[in-house]
Amino acid sequence: MKLLSTSALALCLALAATAAPPALAQDADAVTNTEFEAENDPFIWLEETRSDRALEWVGRENARTVAALESDPRFEELKAEALAIFDAEDRIPGVGFTHYGMVNFWQDANNPKGILRRTTLESWRTDTPEWETILDVDALAAAEGKEWVYQGFSCLPPNGTRCLVSLSDGGKDASVVREFDLETLSFVEGGFELPESQGSADWVDQDTLLVGRDFGEGTLTDSFYPFTTREWRRGTPLSEAREIFRGESGDVSAGAYLLRDTAGTVHGRMAYRGLSFHERAYYFEVDGEWVPLEIPAKAGPAGIVDGHMLFSTDVEWNDGTQTFPADSLIAVDLEAFKADPNNVTRTLVWAPGERQTRQGSASTANSLYVSLLDNVRGQVLKFDYENGAWRSQRIALPENATVGIATASDETDQIMFTSTDFLSPGTYYYAENGVDPVPVKEAPARFDAEGMTIEQYEATSADGTRIPYFLVRPAGMEMDGTTPTLLYGYGGFQVSQVPSYLGSTGRMWLERGGAYVLANLRGGGEFGPEWHQGAIRENKQRTWDDFIAVGEDLVERGITSPEHLGVQGGSQGGLLVGTAFTQRPDLFNAAIVQIPLFDMLRYQYIGRGASWIGEYGDPRIPEQREWIEPYSPYQALNSGADFPRVFYVTSTADDRTHPSHGRKAAARMAANGDDYLYFEDTTGGHSGGVDNEQRARLRAMQIVYLMQQLMDD
């Protein structure tokens, strides 16, 4: 069994408000307006995702931006460079170990929507693997007249040939689910099929699913995620499926799932309720009753290894007999847990050292593997339970690089690792026995890194905290403040930003003399849960201060100057960039705001914003509004400051943060006479382009914008 993530998708919404809030629409694409809000926000109509008026506005804005960027003589060359990288046939096809082969999802010029395919390990290790197509998404989309985007494939363990395929229309988070037969390589006629919704589907056996979906009125949370799970048997209507677990509408999401080990054996049923984005209540079914687990709300199950149930915790955990540090891995005997989940002896498996944190985990048939960050450098440890104790062994992988687990086999001890950095394309390592990795594939270089260097610096934030960041210097760079520099950040939800190969950025930006900076901001996860928890809710301004401090440090060191400094980020990173250029418009001359949060006084009503109250707070509560209002970028646009020319990028199909955040920001800047660009793709969703052509176009537009702002006189 692969280890489960402990970060919640969903969490609780505190509903104390200063006034009665507007009713929340049951369609995430629609936001109910009130007269009060309409009177105070002249652009609230842009929250109507696909209204004629909103789409006409989008069309005009897109035309203006295309004229400004795609008419630039550099655009076509840059797009061609990006597309050549994205479509390159010599890319390493990433694969996953499965019972039915080494599986890969591949997109290129001939397969823009992609093909799901498989090969053998022996064939994959050659320069020219022989592939068998499992599912051709382009052919399916053409046959059905849909903009299908592949979202995943889940097969009945341990060796079942029946699978569930998830497909999104246009890149939305919501998807349809269909049953697929791996023997005939076709969808099952009359098989399981779930309509479009957020949610999950988990195999129980060949004729039964556990389903968490939108079952109609009273089954979605205020964040538009399902909070009921039903057991659906083949041949019966979905509407008659028996409910086995129910959360509450105030949860972000809730659901039930099977507890399986690597052999596919089911050991029981688990359930959870999301209490906030970062907190969950867990349950285990004993004799038909859901027993609440007596664990911290920021702790959760992490899988089964060597006859033990594993847990991870993001907070210090005192269970009455001992205290486990935050970020630990903890084990209990599996059979004891199944008999009485709260009457167990807990054992420490691993605890972090200074500036260490877990990043990911996986298990083979016999061992547990944990990838770590140690001062933002990677390593992997192997764990086994031997002679009554947990033993660990460090895997021999490159030092001072980003290393991780690529895939692990449930059936054997086979495992693959990866290693990369900003300037190294990436190498795959294979270990037959799990401990002696050998390089098996190395990605080709996509840009000339000769003379380029990677350096790590620290900036001092407003409260004195030292904030590390990486600088990738182009060849021949002088520390005279003239280098065009792109600063990227995220700083939220305990997500770590680590060095990875720059690929298209190296070819399109670094080779042309630009520098690239990656900031490790509080709110992220680079140094463990406390690095995140120290910059959420009432302390969220610390994230914005950290980013500004890095910008100031770049100027003070002579790396760049405000005239040549730009910032970029998406989603939470889009909010980060918005706070940066509204709080310090004098420090930046370019800002790429992608799929952003922006109106933080209404975000809880827009898209799935209510699910993030655990990160930011609830602006309907007066004392929490006091945290949020001073930094909300949408309102700050009325400050009268001299803002840089901002580039907003959104997607009509984004049903997570919703394009209206960027739309309203652009409209407000237009009304105020500020310069800006706005581009909204009709497909792509929250993750960006759905195919390589679209991705290359967006990347080229961004680089042209940066050149115009930071390189041109």
N, C-alpha and C positions, 0 to 999 in steps of 0.2 A: 504493500500500500504506500503510495506517495504521501508524504506528510502534508497535513492540511494547513492552510494559512490561518493565522490567528487574528489577522486584521479583519474587522467586520466590514461587510458591504453596507450594513444598515444600522441605523441606530435611532435612539429615541428623540422625540420632539417635545421640548418643554413648551407648554401652550399658554402659560401666563402671559397676557398681552395688555397693552395699554388701552386698546380699543378692540371691539369685535373684529377679528380678521375677516377678509373676504373668504367665501367658500372656496375650497380647493377643487379645481376641476378634476374629474376622473380620467380625462385624456391628458397625458403629459404634454401634448402638442398645443393644448389650449390653456390659457390662464384667465381666470375670471377677474374682470375689472370691477371696481367699485367707483361710484361717483367721486368719492374723495380722492382716490388715487388718480383718476382721469384728470381731475382739476389741477392736481399738483405735479403731474408728470405728462407733459404734452406729447411725449413719444411712447406712451404705454401701448398704443396700437401696434407698435412693432413687435410686441410679444405674441401677436397672432401669427403663428408660424407660416401658414400658407394662405393667408387672406390675399385677395387681389391687390389691395392697397399696399400691403407689406411687400409682396413680391414685385410689384411695379417699382417700389423704392429700391429694392435690391438690384433689379435690372439696371436702373439708372446709375447706381453706385458702381456696380461691376463694370459697366461700360466706361465710366470715367477712369477707373483704376487700370483696366486693360489698356486704355489709350496711353496712360502715363507710364506704364511699365513694359508692356509687350511691344511698344513702338521703339523702345530703347534699342539701339543697334547691337547691344550685347546680349539681349534676351535669347535669341534663337541659339546662339553658340552655347550659352549657359544651360539652356534646356536640353540641348543635344548631349552635353557632357553629363548632366544628371541622368538622363534616360539611358545612356550607354552604361553607366554604373548600375542602375537599377535593373536593367534587362540583361546584364552580362551573363553569358552562358557558362563562364568559368567560376561563378559564385559557388561556394561550398553549400550543397543542399543540406540544411539542418534536418536531422532525423530523430525519431523517437523509437526506442525499443518497444515492440508490441508482440503479442503471440502470433500475429499474422504478418510479421515482417517489419522492416525498417521503413517507417512511414514519413513522408515529406509533403508539405504543401508548397507549390511552386507557381510563381507568376513571372511571365516574360512577355515579349512582344507578340508571340503567337498565342499566349494564354493570359490575357490581361486580367481576367477575373480569377484565373488559377485552376490548377489541377491538383487533386489529392492522389498521391501515387505511392507505390511501395517497391522495395527491392530487398535483396538479402544483404547481410553485413559484408560478406565477401565481395559482392558486386559493388556496394557503396564505397568500399575502400579502394577501388580502382579509379582511374582517371575518367572512365566512361561507363558509369553504372547503367545497367539495364533496368528500366522502370516498367511497371505495370500500372496503368491508370485505374484508380478506384472510382473517382468521381470527377467529371469534367464540368466545372462550374460555368464556364462560358457556354457550353452546349446546353446546359440546363436552363440558363438564363435566356438564351435565344429561343428555346422551345417554349418557354413559359411566359416570355415577354416581361421579365422582371429584372431589376438591377441586383441580382443576388450577390451577396458578400458572404463568403464562407466564414463561419464562426466556431466550428469545432465538430469533433467526431468522438463519440463515447460508446464503447462496445461492452457487452455483457461479459464479465470475467468469470472464470479464468481463461476459457478458450472459446467463448461464444462467438458465433459468426453474425449475430444480430447486433446492429449498432443504431445509434441515434445521431442524426446529422442536424446541426443547427445552421440556419440560413437567415441572414438579415437582408431586408429590402432596402438597399441604398446605404447601408452602413450603420443603421440605428443599433442601439444596444438591444432593443426588443427583437426577437427572432421567432421564426417558426421552427418546429422540430418534426422530423420525419424518420420513420424506421427504414433501415437499409440492410440488405443482405450481402454479406461479404463473399458468399459462395457464388451468387449469381451476378454480383456487382451491379445491383439495381435496387431501386426502392421497392419495398414490400407492398404489393397491391392489397389494399384493405388493411394495411398494418397501422401501427400507432402513428398518429399525426396530431400535433398540437398547434393551435392557431397562434398568431403573433402575440407575443407577450414578453415581459421580463419574467424571470423565474428559472426553475431548474427541473430536470427530469433524471431520475436515478433508477437503473435497472434493479429489480428485486430478483426476478427470474425471467425466463423467456416470455412469459405471458403476463407479467406484472411490472408496473412502474410506480415509483413514488413521484408525484407531480406537484410542483409548486408553481402556480400560474395565476393569471387574472381569471377568476371564476365568476366575475360579475360583481354586482353591488355588495359592499361589505366584505370584500376579500383583498383590497389593496390598502396599504398604509398611506399616511399623509405624504410620503415620499414616492408614492406610485409603485412600490414594490409589493409582491405577494406576501401575505402573512399566514396563509393556510397551506397545508400539505395534504394531498389525498392519495389513496391507493387505488390505482386504475388497473382493472383487469381486462385482458384482451376480449373483444367481442361485446363489451358493454359500453353504453354511452359515457363520455367523459363527465357529463352532468350528473351521473349517478355514482361517480367514484366516491368511496367512503372517506370522509375526513378523519385523519389520524392525529393531526396536531394543528393547533391554532394559537397564534400570537395575539397581538393587539394592534389596533389601528395606529396607535402612537409609536409603535416600533418603526424603525426604518424598514426592516424586513424580518421575516421569521420563516423557519422551515425545518424539515426533518430529513434525515438521510441515513443510509446504512453504514455501519462500522465494519469495514472489510480489512483483512490483512493482505499481504502480498500474494498469497495463494488463492485469493478470491473468496476465502471463507468468511461468512457473515457472522459477526460476534454480537450483533444487537442493533438497535436503532438509537441514533442520537437526534437531538433537536436543539434549536437555539432560538433566542429572541434578541434582536439587535436593540440595545438600550440607548446607544448613541453610536456615532460612527466608529468609536474606539472601544466600545464596551458591549459585552454579550452575556446573557444568562444561558447556561447550557443545561441540558436534561439528558438522562439516560433512561431507557424504558426497562423496568423491572416488573415482571409478572403483570404486564399490561398497563402499568402505571408509569407516568413520567416523573422521575425523581430528579429534583433540582440538584445540580452539582454544587458542592460547597467549595467554590474556587473564586478567586478575585474576578471582577467583571472585565479586567484587562488580561485575563489568562484564558487558555482554551486548549482543546485536544490537538495533538500534533502527530497522531498516527500510531501504528503498532510495529514494534521491532523486538525480536528475540523474546516473545512471550510477555512483553510489557506494553502497557498503554502509556504513551508519552504526552506530556503537557508542556506548553511554553507559557511564559508570563512576561508581560511588559511592565510590571510593578513588583516591588518587594512583596513576597508572599510568606506570611507567617501562618502555618497550619495548626498552631497550638503546641507543636513539639519541636519545630525547627523553623528557621527563616531562610528562604531561598532568595538570592539577589534578583533584581529585575533583569530581564533578558535571558533567564536561565532555561535550560531544558530539564524536565523532571520526569521520573518514571515511577509507575506503580505496577504491581503484578496484575496481568490481564484477567486471570480467573478470579482473583480477589475483587477486582473492580467490578466485574460482571455480577458477582454475588451481592455486593454492597458497595456501590461506587463512592460512598463517603466514609467508609470504615476501612481505610487502606493505609499502608506504610509507604511514604513517599521518599524517593532517593534522588539525589542530585546526579544528573548525567553530565552537565556542563554549565559553567558560569563564565561570563566574559571577564577578560582582563581589562586594564585601563585602555580606553579608546578603542575597544573591540566591540563588535556587535554581530549578531547573526544576520545573514542575508537570505539564505534559502536552505532548504533541506530536501533530501530524497532518500529512498531506501531501496536496496537491492533485495534479493531473496533472503540474505542473511545479515545485512549490515545497514547501519544508519550513516549518512554522510551529511555534513553541515558545512555550508560555505560561510565564511566570515569576512568582515572588514576589520583590518588592523591599521588604524590611522589612514583609512581610505585605500588601503592596499589589500589585495585578496589572498585568501588561503582556504584550503578545504581540509577538514578533519573527518576521519572514519571512526565510528563508535561500534563496539560490540560488548555484549554482556557475557563475561567469561568468569567462571569460578566464583560466582556470587558478587561480581563487581563490574562496573562499567570501565572499559579500557578505551583509550583514544590513540590515534596514530595520525600524524600529519602526512598528507599526500604530497609527493615530490612534484611540485609544479613551479613555474617560473616565479621568482621574487619580484616585488615592485611592479606588479601588473594586476589587472582585473581578471581574476580567475573565478570559475564557477562550474556548476554541474550542468552539463548539456542534456543528458538523458541517462536513466538507470533502468535496468531490467528487473521486473518483478519475479522472473522465473530463474535467474542465474545471478552470479556476482559481476556480470558485465556492466560497465559504466563508462561514460565519456565525459570529459571535462573540456573547458575552453579557456584560452588565455588571450588577452589583447591589451592594448593601451591606445592612446590617441594616434600614435604614428605607426603602430604595428597592426597589420590587417587581421590577424587572428589565427589561432592554431587549435585544431581539435586533437585531443589526446584520448586514446582508448586503453582501457585496462581490462584484461580478461578476468583477472582475479580480484579486481577492485583496488589494488594497492601499487601496481607497477605500471603507471601510465606511459605510453609511448606515443609520440606524435604520429598522426595518420593522415592529416590533411592540413595544408596551410593556404589561407586565402591569398590571392594575388593582390599586389598593391594597386590602389586606385589613384594615387597621386605621388608626385615626386617629393619625398620627405627629406631629401639631402639638404643638410644645413639647418633643418628645423630642430627645435629643442623643446623639452617639457620641463617646466619649473613649478615648484609649489611655494606659495607665499602665504602670509597671514595678514589680515586686516583687523583693526580694532573697532569693534562695534560701539554704539552709543553708551552701553553700560560697561564697557571695558572688556567684554568677552572677545577672545581671539577667534577669528573666522578664517578657516583655511580656504584657499582657492588654487586652482591649477591654471597656469598660463602656457599656451602653446604658441611659441614664437616662430614667425616665418623666417626663412633664411635671410640673413643680412640685416635684421631689425636693429635699429638704433634706439637707445633709451632717451629720445629727444622729444617725446610727446606727440609725434606726428603719425604714429601707426594707427590705421583704422582698426578698431578693436570691437569684437562682438562678445558681450557678457551674457552668459546663459545661466538661468537659475530656476529653481522650483520651490523648495522650502516648505513642504507641507505633507501631512498625512503619513509621516514616518517613511517617506520614499527617499532612498539614497541616490545621489548623483555621483556616478563613478566614471573613471576614464574608459572610453570605448573608441574604437577606430572611427576617425572622422569622415572617411570615405568621400562623399560628395562635398562636404564642407572643405576638406583638404584641397580637392581639385578646384573648386569654384571660388574659394575665399583665401585659404592660406597660400596657395601658389601665386595668387595675385597680390600678395603683400599684406593681407589682413592677419590679425592675431585673434586667437580664440581663448576665452576664459570660461571656466566652469567653477561656480561658487558652491561651497558646501555649507548651506545656511541652516540655522536653527529652524525647527519645524520639520526638517527632513530626518532621515534615520541613520546618517553616516556614523554617528557615535552612540547609537543605541536609543532606547525609548526616552530617556531623560532629555536627549538632544531635541527630540520632537516635543515632548510634553512641556518643556520650558518655553515654547513659543506657539501656544494655541490659545484660543479664547481671549481672556483679558490681556494676555501677553503676546498676541499676534503681531503687534507692532515691532517686536524684536526681529521678526523675519525681514520686515521691510527695512529696518535699521541695518541689519547685516548686509543686505544687498547694496544699499547706498554706501556703506562703509567700504565694501570691495571696490565700488566705482571710484570712490575718493582715493583709495589706496593706489589704484591703477594710475590715477593722475599724479599723485604725489611722487610715485616712483619714476615718472617720466615715461611710462609704458605708452600712454596715450594722453589725450586732452578731451575736454567736453565736446569740442568740435568734431572729434573723431571717435567718440564712444557711443555705441548702440547697445540696446538690451533686447532680449528675446525670451519668451516663455509661453507655455500653453496651459490652459485649464487653471489650476491653482497658480501656475507660472504666469498665466495671463493676468491674473489679479496682482501678482507680484510686480510685473512690469507696469501695470496701471498705477500702483502705489508709487513706484519709482519715479515715473515721469511727472506725476502730479505733485508729489512731495518735493522733488528736486528737479524741476524742469531745466535748471541751469546746468545740470551735470551731464545730460544726455542729449544727443542730436538725432537719435533714431530709436524707435521702439516698435518691435513687432509683437502685437498682442494677439495670440492665437486662442481660439475657442475658449474665451475667458469667462470667468466670473467678473462682474464689474459693478452692478447695482447691488451693493451689499445691504441696502435697507429693504430690498424686496426679493433678495435671492431665494428666500425660503418658499416663495410662491412660484418660482420660475424653474421649469425643467424638474430635476430631482434635487433641487436645492435644500429641501427640508432635511435630507439625509446628512448634511454636512454641519448641522448645528453643533455637533460635538467638537468640531474643529474651530468654528468661528464664534459661536454664540447665537442667540436669538434676538434680532433687533426689535421684536415686539415687546420684549421685557426692558423696562427703562434703564436699569443699571447695565444691561448687556448692550443696549444701543449706544451707551456712552463709550464702550470699547470700540464699536464698529464704525460709527458715524464719522469720526475724525479721519479715518483712512479710506472710506468708500470712494473709489475713483470716480464713479459716475457723478456723484454730487460735487466732487472736487473740481470737475471740469468747469464749473461756474465761478471759479476763483478769480478769473481775469488774468491768470498768469500767462506768460509767453511760452506755450508748450511747443515741443518739437513737432515736426510733421509725423504723425503716428500712422502705422499700417495695421489695420484690424483684419484678421482672417477668421472666418467662421464657416459653418456648414448648416444648410437647411435641415439636414438629416440628423443633426446632433440632438438627441433626446436626453442628453445628460446635463450639460450646462446651458443649452439652448442658445440659438444665435442672437436672441434679442439683447443679450448683454452687450455684445459688440455693436449691434445695430443702433441701440439707443445712444451708446457712447459717440458713435460717428454722427448721428443726427444732432446731438447736442453740440458737438464741435462745429458742425455746419451752421447751426443757428447762432453760435457765438462768433462766427467769422474765423475760426481756427482752421489751419491747414491739416489735412489728413487724407488717408486712402482707406477704402473698405472693399473687401472682396469676400463673397459668400458662394461656396460651391453648393450645388443642389444635392450632391451625394457626398459620402465620405464619413459622415458621423463624427463622433468625438475623437476617433483615432486618425483622422485626416483622410488622405486620398485612398480610393478603393482600388486603384490600379496604378501601374508604374507611370503611365502617361500623365495621369492627373498629379501624381506626386512630383514628377519632374517639372511640370508646369508651375506648381506652387513653389517649389524650391527655387526655380529660376526667378520667379517674381520677387521672392524675398531677397535674393542676392542682388538683383538689380536695384531694388529699393535701398539696400545697405550701401551699395556703391554710390548711388546718387546722393545719399545723405552724408556718408563718411569719407568717400574717396574723391568725389568730384569737387572742383573748385566752386 
